[in-house]
Structures are given as structure tokens and as C-alpha cells.
């Protein structure tokens, strides 16, 4: 892109302009009005542009709402700057909207600029170059200037784990490290909605043009954005009663040597993982431990490791490819992974019913799996697998469960299948039983078996 000669700025005042969608959304047209460059002029907005903005708002895209707000701003300025504002042409058809990515709407907007012998105002470089090649006068402005630091990053310190900003509330941050955090007030000044809107617009703008930031889920009421190693959640009414921005990020990176692993656990890891489940409360340090496992598998086992993540939370080395949902589906991602044939897959995080099926399918195909799951305790995690996976296959899918608490390994459990009479049920026939034992001392903790039509998880009472 550096070698492409960009269209030159129009030196004289503009008498008649036709803006495209990009010029309206990013505020280029509004800036021209404010700078007095459009005084005593005519702004012709094609209905094609209005139709595209409406289509975006119908899909709850933030860009559509931003564009409509910009047009409202211009309406308020036309009297002051003696501007004539016109809307011309017809709304785009469904086919036009569907073909917009292939340049259909751009071409139609260029036709409007030709028809009215107007200057095309755009922030879309390909659009500007094509129009210039066709002899249309162009007013091109850079769509985005990269910032060294976003507004929201001014609130961060090195030990900030999460940031909580809400309209009308003093900004707070959770600082420290897993297991030792404290909530602090950043200052005593209540943050206003206007400041939050500026932050949000800056984040969305960066997401459209920068490589290290992308929108995972975008909507008018709620959006999730991944920025470098940070996850940003933006909530607005009616989803939340007031506008709120929450930022979370990992601040600790550890290796397995930093954890106090017993000799038995080290031996198990050295022998090779098959089906490992990492469980714990949100913020307990599961993701940090999963990263250390991934890098151990590369360094010590010389394994090919991939990840499956809804958001790219795992801060892994460049050797590890991070896969998201392909066309909104982890099932399609799993199909690709089976063709790639990695030695191990890190699945962060297992939550929805379909996730359990996908985790099981990949594991039963012979690929080593490390799953990450939010869970209050061992029983909650096991019950969710029992609910979504056939009982007899569970030991073949998960053989080890590690419970993480406050950034440390709290408990390690092993699972295996036996055939016998359940504890305390003398006289009952033998049946397949899944035993959950404490990995360190081999004490039997729980039994899982079918009783009648029910699958039960029973704690074992020791004398």
C-alpha cells in the first residue's frame, strides 16, 4: 500500500459533493463541514448510502448507528454553513446489499457522482482510485490514523487484571495477581457516558483497521472486542441499564516449573497427556496453566499444538496456531483440525452442549485434548460431562482432572472404568463404574454409575 499514490486533496472549496458510506461513518464528511470547506455548497447523499446504513443498523452493527448519528450532526450544521442537503436516487435492492462487498454499491455511488458532476468524498482507497481512474474528482481522507495508545489504556497499570468503567460511577480496577487481588478506585471522579462513547468509538475504529484487534461479537447493545492480550466488553441500554465498558487481561505468564508439581504429577505429564480437563472458578488461573501446558508440550514433547478458542485469550507462542469458530461453528473448526492432525488441542473454554460433543469427537479420534472449563468444583464439572456424553466413553475422553484455585493446583483427580458392585450396595449386581480417585494418594473420592434410568455421581464415604 505504501507504493500506491493516493488521490490529491482538492485545493479549492467544494461546491457539490457526493459522499459514500465510508466518508459518513468515519466522520470525514462532518469534518469537511466543520472546517468550512463546504460553505455555500451542496451535499448530495445517495439513497444507496442510506439503504446501506439501514441494513447495517438492522443487523445491529455499530457502524450503521454511527453513520446515522453523523448525518444528524450534519443536519444541525447546514444552516450555519449555508449548505443544501439532498437525498437522491433509489434505495438499494436486496441484491445490491448482498453484492456490496464485490463493489456493487461503490460503482452505483460513483454513477451518482458522475450524474451530478460532483466531487466524490470517500475514505475508501480502492473506491477513490477507481473513481479517479474514471475521471471523477475525488476528496479522499485517510480512514484511520494508528494511535500509539487508546484512551482506555490510560487507566491500566502493570498489575491491572480487570478494569470496570460505568456511566455515573467512579472507575475501578482489580489489581494484583491470581489469588491475591484487590479492587481499587482509580480516581474519585465519576465517569460520564460521553467519555465512554469516545472510548468505544475509538476501539471500534481501531478494530476496523488494525491487525492486533478484532470484534468477536458485535452489536448495538453488547460487543466483545479482543485487543492484543485484552478482552473488552461494551454493554449499552437496553442490555444494561447504563453504558459500561469492562476490560480483562492476563498479567502473569508461568511455566510448569513455576507450579509446585509433585513427582507423581510430573511423571504423569512426562508420560504424555491424553484427556486433561482444567477446572476452576473464573479468574482462578486456568488459562495461565493451559498456556504453560501448551508450551511444555512443544518444548519437552516436541508436539504439534493447536488451540480452539471463542476469543484468542491464550497468550501462546507463535508456533501454536489459534483457531476460532469457522463460520460461527466449532464443528467446522474440528473438521479442519482433523485434517491438520495436531498432536494436541487446547480447547478454551468448554461450555455449550455442542462443545462437549466436539471435545469428545476430537479426543476419540486419537488427538490429545486439554479442555478448560469454568466450574465451582469437581462434581459440577463431571455432572456436565455426564449430561452431555455417554457414560461409558467418559474415561476414554477424560483421564485426568486438575482443579485450579488462586493460581495454584489445588487437586488432581484420575478417572478409570471398573466393573464391580458400587460401594455400600452389597447384594446388588456388578455394573460398570467410573472411579474418580485422588491422583496423589489413590483414595476413591466418587463413583459414577447407572442406577435404574438415572446416572448418579456418588461421593464415597471413608471410615
C-alpha positions in Angstrom: 0.0 0.0 0.0 2.9 2.4 0.6 3.8 2.5 -3.2 0.2 3.5 -4.2 -0.1 7.1 -5.0 -3.2 8.4 -3.1 -5.5 11.0 -4.7 -4.6 14.5 -4.1 -6.7 16.8 -1.9 -9.0 19.3 -3.7 -7.4 22.7 -3.1 -10.5 24.9 -3.7 -13.7 24.9 -1.7 -16.1 22.1 -2.7 -19.3 23.3 -4.4 -21.1 19.9 -4.8 -20.2 16.6 -3.2 -21.5 13.0 -3.1 -20.2 11.2 0.0 -20.0 7.4 0.1 -20.8 5.3 3.2 -17.2 5.2 4.5 -17.0 9.1 4.5 -20.1 9.3 6.6 -19.3 6.6 9.1 -15.8 7.8 10.0 -16.8 11.4 10.1 -14.8 12.7 7.1 -17.9 14.5 5.7 -18.6 16.1 9.1 -15.0 17.3 9.3 -15.2 18.9 5.9 -18.4 20.8 7.0 -16.8 22.0 10.3 -13.6 23.1 8.5 -15.7 25.4 6.4 -14.7 23.6 3.2 -18.3 23.0 2.3 -19.7 26.5 3.0 -22.3 27.5 0.4 -22.2 24.1 -1.2 -24.5 21.2 -1.9 -24.3 17.8 -0.3 -26.0 15.1 -2.3 -26.4 11.8 -0.3 -27.5 8.9 -2.5 -30.3 6.8 -1.1 -27.9 3.9 -1.8 -25.9 5.1 1.2 -28.9 5.4 3.4 -30.0 1.9 2.5 -26.6 0.5 3.3 -26.7 2.3 6.7 -30.1 1.0 7.4 -29.0 -2.6 6.5 -26.2 -2.3 9.0 -28.4 -1.0 11.8 -30.9 -3.8 11.1 -28.0 -6.2 11.8 -27.2 -4.2 14.9 -23.9 -3.2 13.5 -22.3 -0.3 15.4 -21.1 1.3 12.1 -24.7 1.8 10.9 -25.7 3.7 14.0 -22.5 5.7 13.9 -23.3 6.7 10.3 -26.8 7.8 11.1 -25.5 9.9 14.0 -23.1 11.6 11.7 -25.9 12.6 9.3 -27.9 14.0 12.2 -24.8 16.2 13.1 -24.6 17.5 9.5 -28.3 18.4 9.6 -27.6 20.6 12.6 -24.8 22.3 10.8 -26.3 23.0 7.4 -28.0 26.3 8.4 -24.8 27.7 9.9 -22.6 26.8 6.9 -25.4 27.6 4.3 -25.4 24.0 2.9 -28.1 22.5 0.8 -28.6 18.8 1.8 -30.3 16.5 -0.7 -31.2 12.8 -0.8 -31.3 11.4 -4.3 -31.9 8.1 -6.2 -33.4 4.9 -5.0 -32.8 2.6 -2.1 -30.5 -0.4 -2.9 -32.2 -3.7 -3.6 -31.5 -6.8 -1.6 -29.2 -8.0 -4.4 -27.2 -4.7 -4.2 -26.7 -5.1 -0.5 -25.6 -8.7 -0.9 -23.1 -7.8 -3.6 -21.8 -4.7 -1.8 -18.6 -6.5 -0.8 -17.8 -7.0 -4.5 -18.1 -3.3 -5.2 -21.7 -3.1 -6.5 -22.7 -0.2 -4.2 -19.5 1.6 -4.8 -20.0 1.6 -8.5 -23.5 2.9 -8.2 -22.4 5.7 -5.9 -19.7 6.6 -8.5 -22.5 6.8 -11.1 -24.3 9.3 -8.9 -21.2 11.5 -8.6 -20.9 11.4 -12.4 -24.5 12.2 -12.9 -24.4 15.3 -10.7 -20.9 16.3 -11.7 -19.9 16.3 -8.1 -16.8 15.6 -6.1 -16.8 12.1 -4.6 -16.0 12.2 -0.8 -14.6 8.9 0.4 -12.3 7.2 2.9 -12.1 4.0 0.9 -8.8 4.0 -1.0 -9.9 1.4 -3.7 -13.1 3.4 -4.2 -11.0 6.6 -4.6 -8.6 5.1 -7.1 -11.3 3.6 -9.3 -13.3 6.9 -9.3 -10.1 8.9 -10.1 -9.4 6.5 -13.0 -12.8 7.1 -14.4 -12.3 10.9 -14.3 -14.4 11.6 -11.2 -13.0 14.3 -8.9 -12.2 12.8 -5.5 -11.8 14.2 -2.0 -10.0 11.3 -0.2 -9.2 11.3 3.5 -7.3 8.7 5.4 -9.8 6.4 7.0 -7.7 5.8 10.2 -4.6 7.1 11.8 -3.0 4.5 14.0 -2.7 5.5 17.6 0.2 4.5 19.9 -2.2 4.3 22.8 -6.0 4.1 23.1 -7.9 6.2 25.8 -8.8 3.1 27.7 -5.2 2.1 28.1 -4.5 5.2 30.2 -6.4 3.5 33.1 -4.2 0.5 33.1 -1.2 -0.3 35.3 1.1 -3.3 35.1 -0.8 -5.2 37.7 -4.3 -4.5 36.5 -6.2 -7.7 35.9 -9.6 -6.1 35.1 -11.0 -2.6 34.5 -14.6 -1.6 35.3 -16.0 1.6 33.8 -19.6 2.6 34.1 -21.6 5.7 33.4 -22.1 7.7 36.6 -19.8 5.5 38.6 -16.2 6.0 39.9 -13.9 3.9 37.7 -12.4 0.9 39.5 -9.8 -1.8 38.7 -8.9 -5.2 40.1 -5.2 -5.3 40.7 -2.7 -7.9 41.9 -2.3 -11.5 40.8 -4.5 -14.6 40.8 -5.2 -15.5 44.4 -4.2 -12.1 45.7 -6.3 -9.3 44.1 -8.0 -6.2 45.4 -10.5 -3.8 43.9 -9.3 -0.1 43.9 -10.8 3.2 42.9 -8.7 4.7 40.1 -9.8 8.2 41.0 -12.8 9.9 42.7 -14.3 11.4 39.6 -17.4 9.7 38.2 -17.0 8.8 34.5 -19.6 10.1 32.1 -21.3 8.4 29.2 -19.7 10.9 26.7 -16.2 9.7 27.7 -17.3 6.0 27.5 -18.7 6.7 24.0 -15.4 8.3 22.9 -13.5 5.2 24.2 -16.0 2.8 22.5 -15.8 4.6 19.1 -12.0 4.7 19.3 -12.0 0.9 20.0 -14.4 0.1 17.1 -12.5 2.3 14.7 -9.2 0.5 15.7 -10.9 -2.8 15.2 -11.8 -2.0 11.6 -8.2 -1.1 10.6 -5.6 -2.5 12.9 -4.3 -6.1 12.8 -4.0 -6.8 16.5 -7.6 -6.1 17.3 -10.8 -7.6 16.1 -14.5 -7.8 17.0 -15.6 -11.2 18.3 -19.2 -10.3 18.7 -20.6 -7.0 17.5 -24.0 -5.5 18.3 -25.5 -2.2 19.3 -26.3 -3.4 22.8 -23.3 -5.6 23.5 -19.9 -6.2 21.9 -16.8 -8.2 22.6 -13.5 -7.0 21.3 -10.1 -8.7 21.5 -7.3 -6.0 21.7 -3.8 -7.5 21.9 -4.0 -9.6 25.1 -7.0 -7.8 26.4 -10.7 -8.6 26.1 -13.1 -5.6 26.1 -16.8 -6.0 26.7 -19.0 -3.0 25.8 -22.6 -3.0 27.1 -25.3 -0.4 26.4 -29.0 0.0 27.1 -31.3 -1.9 26.8 -28.9 -4.8 27.5 -27.6 -2.9 30.6 -29.3 -0.1 32.4 -26.3 2.2 31.7 -23.3 2.1 29.4 -20.5 0.0 30.7 -17.0 -1.0 29.5 -15.2 -3.9 31.1 -11.6 -4.9 30.2 -9.9 -8.1 31.4 -6.4 -9.4 30.7 -3.9 -11.9 31.9 -0.9 -10.3 33.7 1.0 -13.5 34.7 2.8 -15.9 32.4 4.2 -19.0 34.1 5.9 -22.2 33.1 5.2 -25.6 34.6 8.4 -25.2 36.7 6.7 -22.3 38.5 4.0 -24.6 39.8 4.7 -26.8 42.7 4.1 -30.1 41.0 4.6 -33.3 42.8 6.9 -36.0 41.4 3.9 -38.1 40.6 2.2 -35.4 38.6 5.5 -34.6 36.8 5.8 -38.2 35.9 2.2 -38.3 34.5 2.9 -35.2 32.4 6.2 -36.6 31.1 4.4 -39.9 30.1 2.1 -37.9 27.9 -1.3 -36.3 28.2 -4.4 -37.8 26.7 -7.5 -36.2 28.0 -6.9 -33.5 30.6 -9.6 -31.2 32.0 -8.7 -28.0 33.8 -11.4 -26.6 36.0 -11.9 -23.8 38.5 -13.7 -20.5 39.1 -13.4 -17.6 36.7 -10.1 -15.8 37.2 -8.6 -18.8 39.1 -5.7 -19.1 36.7 -6.9 -21.9 34.4 -5.9 -20.1 31.2 -2.4 -19.3 32.5 -1.9 -23.0 33.4 -3.2 -24.1 30.0 -0.6 -21.9 28.3 2.2 -23.4 30.4 0.9 -26.9 29.4 0.9 -25.9 25.7 4.5 -24.7 25.8 5.6 -27.7 27.8 4.2 -29.9 25.1 6.1 -28.0 22.4 9.4 -27.9 24.4 9.5 -31.3 26.1 7.3 -33.5 23.9 8.2 -31.9 20.6 4.4 -31.9 19.8 2.3 -30.0 17.3 -0.2 -28.0 19.3 -3.2 -26.0 18.2 -5.9 -24.2 20.1 -9.7 -23.8 19.8 -11.0 -20.6 21.3 -14.0 -18.4 21.1 -11.7 -15.5 21.8 -8.0 -15.6 21.5 -7.4 -15.5 25.2 -4.4 -17.9 25.3 -1.2 -15.9 25.1 0.8 -18.7 23.4 3.9 -18.6 21.4 3.8 -18.1 17.6 4.5 -21.8 17.0 0.9 -22.5 18.3 -1.8 -21.7 15.8 -5.0 -20.4 17.5 -8.2 -21.4 15.7 -11.6 -19.7 16.3 -15.1 -20.7 15.1 -15.2 -21.3 11.4 -18.3 -19.7 10.0 -19.6 -19.4 13.6 -19.2 -23.2 14.3 -16.6 -25.2 16.3 -17.8 -28.3 14.4 -16.3 -26.9 11.2 -13.2 -26.0 13.1 -12.9 -29.5 14.3 -13.2 -30.8 10.8 -10.2 -28.7 9.7 -8.2 -29.8 12.8 -8.7 -33.5 12.0 -7.2 -32.7 8.6 -4.3 -30.8 10.1 -3.6 -33.7 12.5 -2.1 -32.0 15.5 -0.7 -34.0 18.5 -2.7 -31.9 21.0 -5.5 -29.4 21.0 -6.2 -26.9 23.8 -10.0 -26.2 23.9 -10.8 -23.0 25.8 -13.5 -22.9 27.1 -15.9 -25.9 27.1 -19.4 -24.5 28.0 -22.1 -25.2 25.5 -23.7 -28.6 24.9 -22.1 -28.8 21.5 -18.7 -28.1 22.9 -18.7 -31.4 24.9 -19.6 -33.4 21.7 -16.8 -31.7 19.8 -14.2 -32.2 22.6 -15.2 -35.9 22.7 -15.1 -36.4 18.9 -11.6 -35.0 18.7 -10.3 -37.0 21.6 -11.8 -40.3 20.4 -10.2 -39.6 17.1 -6.8 -40.1 18.9 -5.8 -36.5 19.4 -4.6 -35.4 22.9 -7.0 -32.9 24.4 -6.6 -30.2 27.1 -10.0 -28.7 28.0 -10.6 -25.6 30.1 -13.9 -25.3 31.9 -15.4 -22.8 34.4 -16.6 -24.9 37.4 -17.1 -24.4 41.1 -16.0 -27.9 42.0 -15.2 -31.3 40.7 -18.8 -32.6 40.8 -20.2 -29.6 38.8 -17.6 -30.4 36.0 -18.2 -34.1 36.0 -22.0 -33.7 36.0 -21.9 -31.6 32.9 -19.9 -34.3 31.1 -22.3 -37.0 32.3 -25.2 -34.9 31.0 -23.7 -34.4 27.5 -21.5 -37.5 26.9 -22.3 -41.3 27.1 -21.2 -42.7 30.5 -19.1 -45.5 29.1 -16.9 -43.1 26.9 -16.1 -40.6 29.7 -12.8 -42.4 30.9 -11.7 -42.6 27.3 -12.3 -38.8 26.9 -11.0 -37.6 30.3 -8.5 -39.4 32.3 -7.2 -36.6 34.5 -8.9 -33.5 36.1 -6.9 -30.7 37.6 -8.7 -28.2 39.9 -7.0 -24.7 39.8 -7.6 -22.3 42.7 -6.0 -18.9 43.3 -3.4 -19.6 40.5 -2.3 -22.9 42.1 -3.0 -26.5 41.6 -5.5 -27.4 44.4 -6.3 -31.0 43.5 -5.6 -33.6 40.8 -8.0 -36.4 40.1 -7.8 -39.5 37.9 -10.7 -41.4 36.2 -10.9 -45.0 35.3 -13.5 -47.7 34.5 -14.0 -50.8 36.6 -16.7 -53.5 36.8 -17.9 -54.3 40.4 -20.6 -53.7 42.9 -20.9 -50.0 44.0 -19.7 -49.1 47.5 -22.3 -49.8 50.2 -24.6 -51.7 47.9 -23.9 -55.3 48.9 -26.2 -57.7 47.1 -26.6 -55.5 44.1 -25.4 -56.9 40.7 -22.0 -55.8 39.4 -22.0 -53.0 36.9 -19.6 -50.7 35.0 -18.4 -47.9 37.4 -16.3 -44.9 36.7 -14.0 -44.3 39.7 -12.7 -40.8 40.5 -9.6 -41.0 42.7 -7.3 -38.5 44.3 -4.3 -38.8 42.0 -1.7 -38.3 44.7 -2.9 -40.9 47.3 -5.2 -43.0 45.1 -8.1 -42.6 47.6 -11.5 -43.2 46.0 -13.5 -40.0 46.0 -16.5 -40.6 43.8 -18.3 -43.3 41.8 -20.3 -42.7 38.7 -22.7 -45.4 37.5 -26.2 -46.1 36.1 -28.9 -46.8 38.7 -32.2 -47.6 37.0 -32.7 -45.0 34.4 -30.5 -42.4 36.2 -26.8 -41.7 36.0 -25.6 -40.9 39.5 -22.4 -39.4 40.9 -21.9 -40.7 44.4 -19.3 -39.4 46.9 -17.6 -42.3 48.7 -17.6 -42.2 52.5 -14.4 -43.5 54.1 -14.4 -44.9 57.6 
